[in-house]
Amino acid sequence: MRQKLTVRLQERSYDIHIGTDLLDQAELLLAHVPRKRVAIVTNTTVAPLYLERLVNTLRSVGISSHEVVLPDGERYKTSKTLDLIYDALLQSRCERSTPLIALGGGVVGDMTGFAAATYLRGVPFIQIPTTLLSQVDSSVGGKTGINHPLGKNMIGAFYQPQLVMADISTLSTLPDKELSAGLAEVIKYGLIRDLQFLEWLEKNMQALLARDSAALQYAIARSCSNKAEIVGIDERESGERALLNLGHTFGHAIESGMGYGVWLHGEAVAAGTLMAADLSCRLGWISSPDVARVRELFKRARLPVVAPDLGSEKYLELMGMDKKVEGGKLRFVLLKQLGHAVVTVDVPLPLLHETLETCVHG
C-alpha cells in the first residue's frame, strides 16, 4: 500500500510517497520531468543495487538519463565532490529544465540538493532516499549542503525538492548498522513532540529491527508526518524547526571530533540525544527514570549510548562552531518532558561540564 503525505509550503508544496517498489512506478516521476531528460546522482554503493532499475523505469516512459556516480561516505561530502556533479552537468549540457534525481542516502541527497540549488542558479530536484535515515529525515524539508573541515553542514542552502519517493524495499539491502542509525532520527520525533509514537516505538522496536515492512512503513510515515508539519510551520528554522536538532549539537561535535564517517550520523545523534537527556535531567526538567527510559530505547535500537571522550574543552570548542550558535551563545534543544522539547540558551556551564564528563563514561 502506498501512502502520500504533503509538505505544505504554498506554491512550493510537494508530495512524499511511501511504499514498496516505488522505483518501478514511473507515473510518480512523469509529471516532474517535462523535457523527458534527467540527471541521476548516486554513489558507488547504491549504483550497483538500484541505478539500472531506476534508469529502466525512466526509459519505459521515454525519459533519458545521465548518471553521476560519487564515492560513498560522509568524508566525501565536500566541495571537491560537489564539483564532480557540476562537471557532469556541464559536460552533458543539462539545462534549467533538467531535474536532478538524488538516489541514495543523506549524503547523496544533501549534495544533489545543493547542486540543484546552485547549478544555473536553481534546477528542479527529486529525492529518492534509500536509507532509513534519509527516508525519515534528510530527504524532507529542503536542507542541502556540504561539510567543511571546521564544521558539519556549514555550507548549504534551503532548497525544497519537487517530490520525495521513499521506497521501503530499498531498505532490504541496508546494513544493520545503517538501519539502526536511521532509528535514531525516528526516536527523535517521539521525544520532541509525539509521546504516543515514542510508546509505539517501545512496543515495536523488535519488528523494526526485523525489517517488518508494515512496521517500517508506519514508522516512516509517522516520522515524515511530524517533519512535514514542522517544516510547513517553520521552513527556515527560525522557530519550531530547531527542535528537530535534538541531540545534534552534541552529535555534530562527535562527528567532527572523531573525523567524518568514523561514527555514522545516527550513531552520533543517539549518543548526543543521551547527553541532551542527561542535561535536561540536571536542569530538573525530566527525571532519572526518564533518562533511563530513553537510554533503554536507544540500546534496544542497537545504538551507542556512551559518547566518545573528546574532552570537555574539545566538545565546547566544536559545539561553538555549530551553525545553531546565536549571538555567541550555544543553543540547546532539551527535553522539558518526554514528548516535549524546547530550545534554550540558559544552560549553566557547570551543569554542561558535568554532562560532558558523565556521558563519556556510561
Contacts in CASP RR format, 6 or more apart in sequence:
PFRMAT RR
TARGET T0000
AUTHOR 0000-0000-0000
METHOD contacts of the structure
MODEL  1
MRQKLTVRLQERSYDIHIGTDLLDQAELLLAHVPRKRVAIVTNTTVAPLY
LERLVNTLRSVGISSHEVVLPDGERYKTSKTLDLIYDALLQSRCERSTPL
IALGGGVVGDMTGFAAATYLRGVPFIQIPTTLLSQVDSSVGGKTGINHPL
GKNMIGAFYQPQLVMADISTLSTLPDKELSAGLAEVIKYGLIRDLQFLEW
LEKNMQALLARDSAALQYAIARSCSNKAEIVGIDERESGERALLNLGHTF
GHAIESGMGYGVWLHGEAVAAGTLMAADLSCRLGWISSPDVARVRELFKR
ARLPVVAPDLGSEKYLELMGMDKKVEGGKLRFVLLKQLGHAVVTVDVPLP
LLHETLETCVHG
1 19 0 8 1.000
1 217 0 8 1.000
2 17 0 8 1.000
2 18 0 8 1.000
2 19 0 8 1.000
2 22 0 8 1.000
3 17 0 8 1.000
3 18 0 8 1.000
3 19 0 8 1.000
3 217 0 8 1.000
3 221 0 8 1.000
4 15 0 8 1.000
4 16 0 8 1.000
4 17 0 8 1.000
4 18 0 8 1.000
5 15 0 8 1.000
5 16 0 8 1.000
5 18 0 8 1.000
5 221 0 8 1.000
5 224 0 8 1.000
5 225 0 8 1.000
5 228 0 8 1.000
6 13 0 8 1.000
6 14 0 8 1.000
6 15 0 8 1.000
6 16 0 8 1.000
6 228 0 8 1.000
7 13 0 8 1.000
7 14 0 8 1.000
7 15 0 8 1.000
7 16 0 8 1.000
7 140 0 8 1.000
7 141 0 8 1.000
7 160 0 8 1.000
7 228 0 8 1.000
7 231 0 8 1.000
7 232 0 8 1.000
8 228 0 8 1.000
8 232 0 8 1.000
9 160 0 8 1.000
9 231 0 8 1.000
9 232 0 8 1.000
9 235 0 8 1.000
12 160 0 8 1.000
14 160 0 8 1.000
14 161 0 8 1.000
14 162 0 8 1.000
14 163 0 8 1.000
14 164 0 8 1.000
15 163 0 8 1.000
15 164 0 8 1.000
16 140 0 8 1.000
16 164 0 8 1.000
16 166 0 8 1.000
16 224 0 8 1.000
16 228 0 8 1.000
17 28 0 8 1.000
17 163 0 8 1.000
17 164 0 8 1.000
17 165 0 8 1.000
17 166 0 8 1.000
18 135 0 8 1.000
18 166 0 8 1.000
18 168 0 8 1.000
18 217 0 8 1.000
18 220 0 8 1.000
18 221 0 8 1.000
18 224 0 8 1.000
19 166 0 8 1.000
19 167 0 8 1.000
19 168 0 8 1.000
19 169 0 8 1.000
19 217 0 8 1.000
20 167 0 8 1.000
20 168 0 8 1.000
20 169 0 8 1.000
20 213 0 8 1.000
20 217 0 8 1.000
21 167 0 8 1.000
21 169 0 8 1.000
22 28 0 8 1.000
22 128 0 8 1.000
22 165 0 8 1.000
22 166 0 8 1.000
22 167 0 8 1.000
22 169 0 8 1.000
23 50 0 8 1.000
23 53 0 8 1.000
23 54 0 8 1.000
23 57 0 8 1.000
23 128 0 8 1.000
23 165 0 8 1.000
23 167 0 8 1.000
23 169 0 8 1.000
23 170 0 8 1.000
24 53 0 8 1.000
24 57 0 8 1.000
25 57 0 8 1.000
26 57 0 8 1.000
26 58 0 8 1.000
26 60 0 8 1.000
26 61 0 8 1.000
26 63 0 8 1.000
27 61 0 8 1.000
28 163 0 8 1.000
28 165 0 8 1.000
29 57 0 8 1.000
29 58 0 8 1.000
29 61 0 8 1.000
29 63 0 8 1.000
29 101 0 8 1.000
29 126 0 8 1.000
29 163 0 8 1.000
29 165 0 8 1.000
30 61 0 8 1.000
30 63 0 8 1.000
32 99 0 8 1.000
32 124 0 8 1.000
32 126 0 8 1.000
32 162 0 8 1.000
32 163 0 8 1.000
33 58 0 8 1.000
33 63 0 8 1.000
33 99 0 8 1.000
34 97 0 8 1.000
35 95 0 8 1.000
35 97 0 8 1.000
35 98 0 8 1.000
36 62 0 8 1.000
36 63 0 8 1.000
36 64 0 8 1.000
37 63 0 8 1.000
37 64 0 8 1.000
37 65 0 8 1.000
37 66 0 8 1.000
37 94 0 8 1.000
37 98 0 8 1.000
38 58 0 8 1.000
38 63 0 8 1.000
38 64 0 8 1.000
38 65 0 8 1.000
38 66 0 8 1.000
38 98 0 8 1.000
38 99 0 8 1.000
38 100 0 8 1.000
38 101 0 8 1.000
38 126 0 8 1.000
39 65 0 8 1.000
39 66 0 8 1.000
39 67 0 8 1.000
39 68 0 8 1.000
39 88 0 8 1.000
39 89 0 8 1.000
39 92 0 8 1.000
39 94 0 8 1.000
39 98 0 8 1.000
39 99 0 8 1.000
39 100 0 8 1.000
39 101 0 8 1.000
40 51 0 8 1.000
40 54 0 8 1.000
40 55 0 8 1.000
40 65 0 8 1.000
40 66 0 8 1.000
40 67 0 8 1.000
40 68 0 8 1.000
40 100 0 8 1.000
40 101 0 8 1.000
40 103 0 8 1.000
41 68 0 8 1.000
41 70 0 8 1.000
41 85 0 8 1.000
41 100 0 8 1.000
41 101 0 8 1.000
41 102 0 8 1.000
41 103 0 8 1.000
41 108 0 8 1.000
41 109 0 8 1.000
41 111 0 8 1.000
41 112 0 8 1.000
41 115 0 8 1.000
42 50 0 8 1.000
42 51 0 8 1.000
42 67 0 8 1.000
42 68 0 8 1.000
42 69 0 8 1.000
42 70 0 8 1.000
42 102 0 8 1.000
42 103 0 8 1.000
42 104 0 8 1.000
42 108 0 8 1.000
43 69 0 8 1.000
43 70 0 8 1.000
43 71 0 8 1.000
43 72 0 8 1.000
43 73 0 8 1.000
43 104 0 8 1.000
43 107 0 8 1.000
43 108 0 8 1.000
44 69 0 8 1.000
44 70 0 8 1.000
44 71 0 8 1.000
44 72 0 8 1.000
45 72 0 8 1.000
46 72 0 8 1.000
46 103 0 8 1.000
46 104 0 8 1.000
46 105 0 8 1.000
46 108 0 8 1.000
46 130 0 8 1.000
47 67 0 8 1.000
47 69 0 8 1.000
49 130 0 8 1.000
49 170 0 8 1.000
49 173 0 8 1.000
50 103 0 8 1.000
50 104 0 8 1.000
50 130 0 8 1.000
50 170 0 8 1.000
51 67 0 8 1.000
51 69 0 8 1.000
51 103 0 8 1.000
54 65 0 8 1.000
54 101 0 8 1.000
54 103 0 8 1.000
54 128 0 8 1.000
55 65 0 8 1.000
55 67 0 8 1.000
58 64 0 8 1.000
58 65 0 8 1.000
59 65 0 8 1.000
65 101 0 8 1.000
66 88 0 8 1.000
66 92 0 8 1.000
66 94 0 8 1.000
68 84 0 8 1.000
68 85 0 8 1.000
68 88 0 8 1.000
68 89 0 8 1.000
70 76 0 8 1.000
70 81 0 8 1.000
70 84 0 8 1.000
70 85 0 8 1.000
70 108 0 8 1.000
70 111 0 8 1.000
71 81 0 8 1.000
72 107 0 8 1.000
73 107 0 8 1.000
73 261 0 8 1.000
74 107 0 8 1.000
74 147 0 8 1.000
74 255 0 8 1.000
74 260 0 8 1.000
74 261 0 8 1.000
74 264 0 8 1.000
74 265 0 8 1.000
75 259 0 8 1.000
75 260 0 8 1.000
75 261 0 8 1.000
76 107 0 8 1.000
77 107 0 8 1.000
77 110 0 8 1.000
77 111 0 8 1.000
77 145 0 8 1.000
77 146 0 8 1.000
77 147 0 8 1.000
77 260 0 8 1.000
78 146 0 8 1.000
78 147 0 8 1.000
79 146 0 8 1.000
79 155 0 8 1.000
81 111 0 8 1.000
81 146 0 8 1.000
82 111 0 8 1.000
82 114 0 8 1.000
82 115 0 8 1.000
82 146 0 8 1.000
85 100 0 8 1.000
85 111 0 8 1.000
85 112 0 8 1.000
85 115 0 8 1.000
85 119 0 8 1.000
86 115 0 8 1.000
86 119 0 8 1.000
89 98 0 8 1.000
89 100 0 8 1.000
89 115 0 8 1.000
89 119 0 8 1.000
94 119 0 8 1.000
94 123 0 8 1.000
95 120 0 8 1.000
95 123 0 8 1.000
96 120 0 8 1.000
96 122 0 8 1.000
96 123 0 8 1.000
97 123 0 8 1.000
97 124 0 8 1.000
98 123 0 8 1.000
99 116 0 8 1.000
99 123 0 8 1.000
99 124 0 8 1.000
99 125 0 8 1.000
99 126 0 8 1.000
99 162 0 8 1.000
100 112 0 8 1.000
100 113 0 8 1.000
100 115 0 8 1.000
100 116 0 8 1.000
100 119 0 8 1.000
100 123 0 8 1.000
100 124 0 8 1.000
100 125 0 8 1.000
100 126 0 8 1.000
101 112 0 8 1.000
101 125 0 8 1.000
101 126 0 8 1.000
101 128 0 8 1.000
102 108 0 8 1.000
102 109 0 8 1.000
102 111 0 8 1.000
102 112 0 8 1.000
102 113 0 8 1.000
102 125 0 8 1.000
102 126 0 8 1.000
102 127 0 8 1.000
102 128 0 8 1.000
102 129 0 8 1.000
102 139 0 8 1.000
102 161 0 8 1.000
103 128 0 8 1.000
103 130 0 8 1.000
104 128 0 8 1.000
104 129 0 8 1.000
104 130 0 8 1.000
104 131 0 8 1.000
104 134 0 8 1.000
105 129 0 8 1.000
105 130 0 8 1.000
105 131 0 8 1.000
105 133 0 8 1.000
105 134 0 8 1.000
105 138 0 8 1.000
105 139 0 8 1.000
106 129 0 8 1.000
106 131 0 8 1.000
106 133 0 8 1.000
106 134 0 8 1.000
106 138 0 8 1.000
106 139 0 8 1.000
106 265 0 8 1.000
108 134 0 8 1.000
109 127 0 8 1.000
109 129 0 8 1.000
109 134 0 8 1.000
109 138 0 8 1.000
109 139 0 8 1.000
109 144 0 8 1.000
110 138 0 8 1.000
110 143 0 8 1.000
110 144 0 8 1.000
110 145 0 8 1.000
110 146 0 8 1.000
110 153 0 8 1.000
111 144 0 8 1.000
111 145 0 8 1.000
111 146 0 8 1.000
112 125 0 8 1.000
112 144 0 8 1.000
113 125 0 8 1.000
113 142 0 8 1.000
113 144 0 8 1.000
113 145 0 8 1.000
113 157 0 8 1.000
113 159 0 8 1.000
113 161 0 8 1.000
114 144 0 8 1.000
114 145 0 8 1.000
114 146 0 8 1.000
114 155 0 8 1.000
114 156 0 8 1.000
114 157 0 8 1.000
114 159 0 8 1.000
116 122 0 8 1.000
116 123 0 8 1.000
116 124 0 8 1.000
116 125 0 8 1.000
116 144 0 8 1.000
116 159 0 8 1.000
117 144 0 8 1.000
117 156 0 8 1.000
117 157 0 8 1.000
117 159 0 8 1.000
118 157 0 8 1.000
122 159 0 8 1.000
124 162 0 8 1.000
125 159 0 8 1.000
125 161 0 8 1.000
125 162 0 8 1.000
126 161 0 8 1.000
126 162 0 8 1.000
126 163 0 8 1.000
126 164 0 8 1.000
126 165 0 8 1.000
127 134 0 8 1.000
127 139 0 8 1.000
127 140 0 8 1.000
127 161 0 8 1.000
127 163 0 8 1.000
127 164 0 8 1.000
127 165 0 8 1.000
128 164 0 8 1.000
128 165 0 8 1.000
128 167 0 8 1.000
129 135 0 8 1.000
129 138 0 8 1.000
129 139 0 8 1.000
129 164 0 8 1.000
129 165 0 8 1.000
129 166 0 8 1.000
130 167 0 8 1.000
130 170 0 8 1.000
130 171 0 8 1.000
130 174 0 8 1.000
131 171 0 8 1.000
131 174 0 8 1.000
131 178 0 8 1.000
131 181 0 8 1.000
131 182 0 8 1.000
132 171 0 8 1.000
132 174 0 8 1.000
132 178 0 8 1.000
132 179 0 8 1.000
132 181 0 8 1.000
132 182 0 8 1.000
132 183 0 8 1.000
132 185 0 8 1.000
132 186 0 8 1.000
132 216 0 8 1.000
132 220 0 8 1.000
133 178 0 8 1.000
133 181 0 8 1.000
133 182 0 8 1.000
133 184 0 8 1.000
133 185 0 8 1.000
133 265 0 8 1.000
133 266 0 8 1.000
135 166 0 8 1.000
135 168 0 8 1.000
135 171 0 8 1.000
135 220 0 8 1.000
135 224 0 8 1.000
136 182 0 8 1.000
136 185 0 8 1.000
136 186 0 8 1.000
136 189 0 8 1.000
136 219 0 8 1.000
136 220 0 8 1.000
136 223 0 8 1.000
136 224 0 8 1.000
136 227 0 8 1.000
137 182 0 8 1.000
137 185 0 8 1.000
137 223 0 8 1.000
137 227 0 8 1.000
137 244 0 8 1.000
139 161 0 8 1.000
139 164 0 8 1.000
139 166 0 8 1.000
140 164 0 8 1.000
140 224 0 8 1.000
140 227 0 8 1.000
140 228 0 8 1.000
140 231 0 8 1.000
141 160 0 8 1.000
141 161 0 8 1.000
141 227 0 8 1.000
141 231 0 8 1.000
141 235 0 8 1.000
142 158 0 8 1.000
142 159 0 8 1.000
142 160 0 8 1.000
142 161 0 8 1.000
142 231 0 8 1.000
143 153 0 8 1.000
143 158 0 8 1.000
144 156 0 8 1.000
144 157 0 8 1.000
144 158 0 8 1.000
144 159 0 8 1.000
145 153 0 8 1.000
145 155 0 8 1.000
145 156 0 8 1.000
145 157 0 8 1.000
146 153 0 8 1.000
146 155 0 8 1.000
146 156 0 8 1.000
147 153 0 8 1.000
147 154 0 8 1.000
147 155 0 8 1.000
147 260 0 8 1.000
148 154 0 8 1.000
148 155 0 8 1.000
150 256 0 8 1.000
150 321 0 8 1.000
151 252 0 8 1.000
151 256 0 8 1.000
151 318 0 8 1.000
151 321 0 8 1.000
151 322 0 8 1.000
152 252 0 8 1.000
152 255 0 8 1.000
152 256 0 8 1.000
152 260 0 8 1.000
153 252 0 8 1.000
153 323 0 8 1.000
154 321 0 8 1.000
154 323 0 8 1.000
158 235 0 8 1.000
158 236 0 8 1.000
160 235 0 8 1.000
164 224 0 8 1.000
166 220 0 8 1.000
166 224 0 8 1.000
168 213 0 8 1.000
168 216 0 8 1.000
168 217 0 8 1.000
168 220 0 8 1.000
171 179 0 8 1.000
171 211 0 8 1.000
171 216 0 8 1.000
172 211 0 8 1.000
176 209 0 8 1.000
176 302 0 8 1.000
177 264 0 8 1.000
177 267 0 8 1.000
177 302 0 8 1.000
178 264 0 8 1.000
179 208 0 8 1.000
179 209 0 8 1.000
179 211 0 8 1.000
180 209 0 8 1.000
180 266 0 8 1.000
180 267 0 8 1.000
180 301 0 8 1.000
180 302 0 8 1.000
180 303 0 8 1.000
181 264 0 8 1.000
181 265 0 8 1.000
181 266 0 8 1.000
181 267 0 8 1.000
181 303 0 8 1.000
182 266 0 8 1.000
183 205 0 8 1.000
183 208 0 8 1.000
183 209 0 8 1.000
183 301 0 8 1.000
183 303 0 8 1.000
184 266 0 8 1.000
184 267 0 8 1.000
184 269 0 8 1.000
184 270 0 8 1.000
184 273 0 8 1.000
184 298 0 8 1.000
184 301 0 8 1.000
184 303 0 8 1.000
185 223 0 8 1.000
185 266 0 8 1.000
185 269 0 8 1.000
186 201 0 8 1.000
186 208 0 8 1.000
186 219 0 8 1.000
186 223 0 8 1.000
187 198 0 8 1.000
187 201 0 8 1.000
187 270 0 8 1.000
187 273 0 8 1.000
187 297 0 8 1.000
187 298 0 8 1.000
187 301 0 8 1.000
188 244 0 8 1.000
188 246 0 8 1.000
188 247 0 8 1.000
188 269 0 8 1.000
188 273 0 8 1.000
189 197 0 8 1.000
189 222 0 8 1.000
189 223 0 8 1.000
189 226 0 8 1.000
189 227 0 8 1.000
190 197 0 8 1.000
190 198 0 8 1.000
190 201 0 8 1.000
190 226 0 8 1.000
190 339 0 8 1.000
191 198 0 8 1.000
191 246 0 8 1.000
191 273 0 8 1.000
191 294 0 8 1.000
191 335 0 8 1.000
191 338 0 8 1.000
191 339 0 8 1.000
191 341 0 8 1.000
192 243 0 8 1.000
192 244 0 8 1.000
192 246 0 8 1.000
192 333 0 8 1.000
192 335 0 8 1.000
192 339 0 8 1.000
192 340 0 8 1.000
192 341 0 8 1.000
193 226 0 8 1.000
193 230 0 8 1.000
193 243 0 8 1.000
193 339 0 8 1.000
193 340 0 8 1.000
193 341 0 8 1.000
194 222 0 8 1.000
194 226 0 8 1.000
194 339 0 8 1.000
195 338 0 8 1.000
195 339 0 8 1.000
195 340 0 8 1.000
197 222 0 8 1.000
197 226 0 8 1.000
198 297 0 8 1.000
198 338 0 8 1.000
198 339 0 8 1.000
200 218 0 8 1.000
200 222 0 8 1.000
201 208 0 8 1.000
201 219 0 8 1.000
201 297 0 8 1.000
202 297 0 8 1.000
204 215 0 8 1.000
204 218 0 8 1.000
204 219 0 8 1.000
205 297 0 8 1.000
205 300 0 8 1.000
205 301 0 8 1.000
206 300 0 8 1.000
207 214 0 8 1.000
207 215 0 8 1.000
208 215 0 8 1.000
208 216 0 8 1.000
208 219 0 8 1.000
208 301 0 8 1.000
209 301 0 8 1.000
209 302 0 8 1.000
227 244 0 8 1.000
230 240 0 8 1.000
230 241 0 8 1.000
230 243 0 8 1.000
230 244 0 8 1.000
231 241 0 8 1.000
233 240 0 8 1.000
233 241 0 8 1.000
234 240 0 8 1.000
234 241 0 8 1.000
234 242 0 8 1.000
235 241 0 8 1.000
239 343 0 8 1.000
242 324 0 8 1.000
242 331 0 8 1.000
242 333 0 8 1.000
242 343 0 8 1.000
243 333 0 8 1.000
243 341 0 8 1.000
243 342 0 8 1.000
243 343 0 8 1.000
245 324 0 8 1.000
245 333 0 8 1.000
246 273 0 8 1.000
246 276 0 8 1.000
246 333 0 8 1.000
246 334 0 8 1.000
246 335 0 8 1.000
246 341 0 8 1.000
247 269 0 8 1.000
247 272 0 8 1.000
247 273 0 8 1.000
247 275 0 8 1.000
247 276 0 8 1.000
247 333 0 8 1.000
248 269 0 8 1.000
248 272 0 8 1.000
248 324 0 8 1.000
248 333 0 8 1.000
249 272 0 8 1.000
249 276 0 8 1.000
249 319 0 8 1.000
249 322 0 8 1.000
249 324 0 8 1.000
249 330 0 8 1.000
249 331 0 8 1.000
249 332 0 8 1.000
249 333 0 8 1.000
250 268 0 8 1.000
250 271 0 8 1.000
250 272 0 8 1.000
250 273 0 8 1.000
250 275 0 8 1.000
250 276 0 8 1.000
250 307 0 8 1.000
250 315 0 8 1.000
250 319 0 8 1.000
251 268 0 8 1.000
251 269 0 8 1.000
251 271 0 8 1.000
251 272 0 8 1.000
251 275 0 8 1.000
252 268 0 8 1.000
252 318 0 8 1.000
252 319 0 8 1.000
252 322 0 8 1.000
253 310 0 8 1.000
253 314 0 8 1.000
253 315 0 8 1.000
253 318 0 8 1.000
253 319 0 8 1.000
253 322 0 8 1.000
254 263 0 8 1.000
254 268 0 8 1.000
254 271 0 8 1.000
254 272 0 8 1.000
254 307 0 8 1.000
254 308 0 8 1.000
254 310 0 8 1.000
255 261 0 8 1.000
255 262 0 8 1.000
255 263 0 8 1.000
255 265 0 8 1.000
255 268 0 8 1.000
256 318 0 8 1.000
256 321 0 8 1.000
257 308 0 8 1.000
257 310 0 8 1.000
257 314 0 8 1.000
257 318 0 8 1.000
258 268 0 8 1.000
258 308 0 8 1.000
258 310 0 8 1.000
263 271 0 8 1.000
263 304 0 8 1.000
263 308 0 8 1.000
266 303 0 8 1.000
267 303 0 8 1.000
267 304 0 8 1.000
270 298 0 8 1.000
270 301 0 8 1.000
270 303 0 8 1.000
270 304 0 8 1.000
270 305 0 8 1.000
271 303 0 8 1.000
271 304 0 8 1.000
271 305 0 8 1.000
271 306 0 8 1.000
271 307 0 8 1.000
271 308 0 8 1.000
271 359 0 8 1.000
272 307 0 8 1.000
272 359 0 8 1.000
273 294 0 8 1.000
273 298 0 8 1.000
274 291 0 8 1.000
274 294 0 8 1.000
274 295 0 8 1.000
274 298 0 8 1.000
274 305 0 8 1.000
274 306 0 8 1.000
274 307 0 8 1.000
274 359 0 8 1.000
275 307 0 8 1.000
275 355 0 8 1.000
275 356 0 8 1.000
275 359 0 8 1.000
276 332 0 8 1.000
276 333 0 8 1.000
276 334 0 8 1.000
276 335 0 8 1.000
277 286 0 8 1.000
277 290 0 8 1.000
277 291 0 8 1.000
277 294 0 8 1.000
277 295 0 8 1.000
277 335 0 8 1.000
278 291 0 8 1.000
278 355 0 8 1.000
278 358 0 8 1.000
278 359 0 8 1.000
279 332 0 8 1.000
279 334 0 8 1.000
279 347 0 8 1.000
279 351 0 8 1.000
279 352 0 8 1.000
279 355 0 8 1.000
280 286 0 8 1.000
280 291 0 8 1.000
280 334 0 8 1.000
280 335 0 8 1.000
280 336 0 8 1.000
281 287 0 8 1.000
281 288 0 8 1.000
281 290 0 8 1.000
281 291 0 8 1.000
282 351 0 8 1.000
282 354 0 8 1.000
282 355 0 8 1.000
283 334 0 8 1.000
283 347 0 8 1.000
283 351 0 8 1.000
285 334 0 8 1.000
285 335 0 8 1.000
285 336 0 8 1.000
285 337 0 8 1.000
286 335 0 8 1.000
286 336 0 8 1.000
286 337 0 8 1.000
286 338 0 8 1.000
290 335 0 8 1.000
290 337 0 8 1.000
290 338 0 8 1.000
293 338 0 8 1.000
294 338 0 8 1.000
295 305 0 8 1.000
298 304 0 8 1.000
298 305 0 8 1.000
299 305 0 8 1.000
305 362 0 8 1.000
306 359 0 8 1.000
306 360 0 8 1.000
306 361 0 8 1.000
306 362 0 8 1.000
307 359 0 8 1.000
307 360 0 8 1.000
308 360 0 8 1.000
309 360 0 8 1.000
309 361 0 8 1.000
310 318 0 8 1.000
310 360 0 8 1.000
311 356 0 8 1.000
311 360 0 8 1.000
312 353 0 8 1.000
312 356 0 8 1.000
312 357 0 8 1.000
315 356 0 8 1.000
316 352 0 8 1.000
316 356 0 8 1.000
319 325 0 8 1.000
319 330 0 8 1.000
320 328 0 8 1.000
320 330 0 8 1.000
322 330 0 8 1.000
324 330 0 8 1.000
324 331 0 8 1.000
325 331 0 8 1.000
326 345 0 8 1.000
329 345 0 8 1.000
330 345 0 8 1.000
330 347 0 8 1.000
331 343 0 8 1.000
331 344 0 8 1.000
331 345 0 8 1.000
332 343 0 8 1.000
332 344 0 8 1.000
332 345 0 8 1.000
332 347 0 8 1.000
333 341 0 8 1.000
333 342 0 8 1.000
333 343 0 8 1.000
334 341 0 8 1.000
334 342 0 8 1.000
334 344 0 8 1.000
334 347 0 8 1.000
335 341 0 8 1.000
335 342 0 8 1.000
336 342 0 8 1.000
END
